[in-house]
Amino acid sequence: MSDAPTRPAEAGPAAPTRSNAVVAVLALAGIVVSLMQTLVIPIVPELPKLLNASASNTAWAVTATLLAAAVATPVVGRLGDMFGKRRMLLVSIVLLVSGSVVCALADSLVPMIIGRALQGLAAAVVPLGISIMRDVLPAERLAGSTALMSASLGVGGALGLPAAAFVADKWDWHLLFWASAVLGVVAFLLVLTVVPESKVRTGGRFDLVGSLGLSAGLVSLLLAVSKGADWGWTSGTTLGLGTAAVVILLVWGWWELRSPQPLVDLRTTAKKQVLFTNLASVALGFSMFAMSLVLPQLLQLPEQTGYGLGKSMLTVGLVLAPQGLVMMAMSAVSAAVTRAKGPKVTLMIGALIVATGYGLNIVLMSEVWHLILVSCVIGAGVGFTYGALPALIMGAVDPSQTGAANSLNTLMRSLGTSFASALAGVILAQMTTDFGGYALPSENGFKVVMAIGAGAALLAFAVAAFIPRRRTATEDPTDGPGATAEVAAAKA
């Protein structure tokens, strides 16, 4: 028996050929949005000179995207459930294109920050795409399709880094953002012509107070976490923002529990399957960041340190690119395991693979091929986990809540990544070695961060063990969009 509510018969499955096109277009949209996250990395060291601003101020080009994504993801997910997931997907892509054009025209700090914030507002594309898949695809296609859509986050990031590094090295940096705008327009047109609108809606009134409260709480929390190292962890600003975040989120929770149409249904998120899946997502988000922080630094640090490899940013991108391909390949394996054993097992296997990758990195970090191997192993684990998480969420919530539920799960991963960034920054700042009068992160510092990454993956494994073993919508053909009213009645 499935615990996921049956979708209405009128949603109807798409024909096989149409289904393939829908999956391909949604995955492309996910890749385009994930490109936005790595687009600016190759030029971050040059931004102070390019924008005629200090390094601390140009860091807002990254922070603005993080904050905008955190605010937009749950809000846009809820709007998708209410007014149409495809409609909000198109709005998100328009914001991405707008932000890309603003950045492409920018020669100073303020427009760059505005453009990067607009790009961050498009972060809900992947959870929206997964929710659309649940509504319009046949049940037997759901596991593989959602795994592929989830993997698009990593694929776009891994493939985008070498491409962005190459473009930034050979041509004017503005071309990066023009390219992003063109890809966004292509994705918009394909979604408009190929992807059908889901008929599954909640309707009702939008919870404006709840959205403002959650946004204020998240912005306060993420500012404290992401800027704490610059401001000082015991500074009044950091402590004040942290305190404000706790108070605001507590009041927000009180409001949501009493609202007849809440932005986030906290009673649903308290369900055991949803709760432990989200907790595992935080741990996984924490774990995954360690690789993206450690491997590029090991590759770029001077060889004279004894552990750095002295490679260029382009080489860094090429070393990490295979990870994206492995992640995409593993999405199919993840779907097969989910169909056979359930998404809980898939998630636990993925967490163990990620932990194994970090364990390897502790002893294999002296050659380029070592880091390629490590990134591919971790990428394989991520491919498993990214496919399992949406399956677990969708198996526990009503179809009319999938946009908000998937968006909240994506937010949980992002919060884990933000916490990891702060902790890893503190560790690497404290565990240093002197190199020509400059303090560089020490080899032991990197090993500690990798050990913490492995520990976070093992924590995700332990948390996942508490997820109920239930069949989900991806495992039960009668829960697909083609389920008939008679089957639904029989199951009831």
C-alpha positions, 0 to 999 in steps of 0.5 A: 500500500502506498502512503502517497495520495493518488493524483487525479485521473485528469492529470493524465500521463504524457505519451512516451515520446512527449515524456522524454521531451518533458524530462529533457527540457526540465533537466536542461532548465535545471542545468542552466540554473545550476550553471549560475552558481559556478558562473562567477567562481573563476572571476571572484579573485578579479572582481575587486579590480573589475568592479573597482571595489574592495574584496569584502564588498565584491563578496556580496556578488556571491552572498546576494545569490545565496540570500535570494535563493534561500528566500525564493525557494520556499516562496516560489514552491508554494506559489507553484502549488497555488497558481501553477508550477509551470507558470512559476518555472517560467517566471523563475527563468525570466528572473534568471535571464534578467539577472544575467543581462544586468550582470552582463551590462555591469561595470560597477558593484551595485548592478552586479549585486542586483543581477546576482540576486535576480539570478538567485531568485531562479533557484526554485527551478529544480524543485518545481521541475521535480514537482511537475514530473510527479504531476504529468509523467507516468509512475514508472518514469518518475524515479528515473526522471526525478533522479535525473532532474536532481542530478542536474544541479551537480551536472551543471555546476561541474560542467559549468566551472571549466567552461566559465574558467575557459571563457573568463581566461580567453575573452571578456568576463561579461561574455559569461553572463551573456551566455547565461542569458542566451541559455536562459532564453533557450530554456524558457522557449523549450519549457513554454512549448514542451512542458504541460501545465499541471492541473494539480493546484491548491488554490487559496490565499497566499500567506504574505505574513508567513513569507515575509517572516520566513524571508526575514528569519532566513536572511538574518540566519544566513547573513550571520553564518556567511559573514560571521568570519568577516564581522567576527563571530562574537561581534554585535552584528553577528550575535544580533542577527543570530538572535533575531533569526531565532526569535523571528523563526520561532514567531514564524512557526507560531504563525504558520501553525495557526494560519488556515493556509500556511506558506509551509505546512509545519504539520506535514513537515513534522511527519516522520518521513518528511522530518527525517528526510529533511534532517538528512538533507541538512547533513548531506548539504553540509557534507557535500560542501567540503569537496567543493571547498577542499579540492579546488584549494588543493589543486591551486595551492603552490607545489612548494607547500608540499601538498598543493598541486599548483594548477590553474582554475581551468585545470580545477574545472577539468578535474571536477567535470567528470564528477558531473558525468558520474552523477548523471550516470548514477541517477539511472542506477539510483532510480533502479535501486529505488524501484527495487528497494525503495528510496530510503535504501538508496539514500543510505547507500548514497550517504555511505558512498559519499563518506567513503569518498572523503575517507579516500581523500584523506589518504589520496590527495597528492596527485591530480588523479587522486582528486579526480577519483575522489570527486567521482566517488563523491559524485556517485554518492551524490547521484544516489542521494539527490535521486532519493530525496525527492522520492521520499518527500513526494511519497509522504505529501499530498500531490498539491503540496509537492512544490512547497515540500520539494522546495523546502527540502532543497532549502534544507540542503542549502542551509547545510551547505552554508553551515559547512562553509562557515565551519570549514572557514573557521577550521582552515583559518585556524589550522594554517602554515607559513608560506613566504610570510603568508598564512595558508591552510595546512594539510592537516586542516584540509584533512580535518575538513574532509573528516568532518565531511565524512562524519556528516555523510555518516550522520545522514546515513544514521538519520535516514535509518529512522525514515519509515520503510514505506512504498512511495509514489515512485514505486507504486504504479497505481500512484501515477498520473494515469491512475484511474478513479476506480484504482484510487477508490480500491486503494482507499 
